Amino acid sequence: MTRGALWAGVILAALLAGAGHSGGAAAQEEITEPDSLAAREEARFEAALQHLQAGEAARAVHLFRTLAVSGHGAAQFNLAILHARGVGVPLDTLEANYWAWRARLLGEDRAAALSTALLAELPVAARNTLADRLGRDLEALAEAGVYAAFMARGRVEAEIRSPARLPEAAEWLIIASAFEVPLSRDLRDGLLRELTDAQRLGVEAAAREAFPNWCRRVPPATRPASCHIPEREWDS
C-alpha cells in the first residue's frame, strides 16, 4: 500500500471515527458537560471532530491529546494521524507511531494499518526507543489494573522491538494468560512454539516467579481470582 493510499483510508476513518458515538448537534468544548465520565469524553471527542472538520486542527489536537492520555482509543488514533501528517502539530513520525501503537495494542482495530505503515518508516534505533516508551507506559497501566496491558506489553517485544525479544514477549503473554486476558493464550502458544525447549522452560520459570509479584502490585479491588493466595498474604 502506498503512503498516499494509506492516508486516503485513514483520513476517512478519522472523520468517521465518531460514527458509533452519540452526540449533540452542537458539541463544543465550551458547553456544559454531562455528568458521567463516558458522556464527558463523548462530548469532547465530538467537539474535536468538529474542530478538525472546520479546519481548526490545533484545537482538535488539544482535545484529542487530553482524551488520548486518558486511554481513549479513537482519540489516540486521530492524534496519530495528525502527528503523522503534521496537521495542527509539528510533523513527528515517532510520536505518530507511539499513539498509533498505543491505540492498536489496547484494542483500536482501526489503527492496525496505520501503525504497521508508520513502523516501517522507523530505523532500528527509533523502533527500540518506541518499544522502551511503550513498555514503560504499558507496565504502569498494568500496575493500575488494566490487564490487557500485559498482553500489549508482550506484543511490544514481539512486534516492535528490533530484533524481537521472543522469550520476553512469551513471559508477558504467560502472565496475561494467567490473568485471563482475552486472546492472550493463542498468542502465548504461538510464541512458545518458536522457542527452544530450554528457552521455553526458562520463560515459564521466569513467569512463575513474576506472577505473584504482579498480583501484589495490581489494585486489590480488581485483583483476579487467579491471584488465589489470601489477601493478607499478598499485602504482607
Helices and strands as residue ranges (DSSP letters): H 3-15, H 37-53, H 57-69, H 73-85, H 93-105, G 109-111, H 112-119, H 124-143, H 148-155, I 156-160, H 166-178, H 184-192, H 197-217, G 220-222, H 231-234
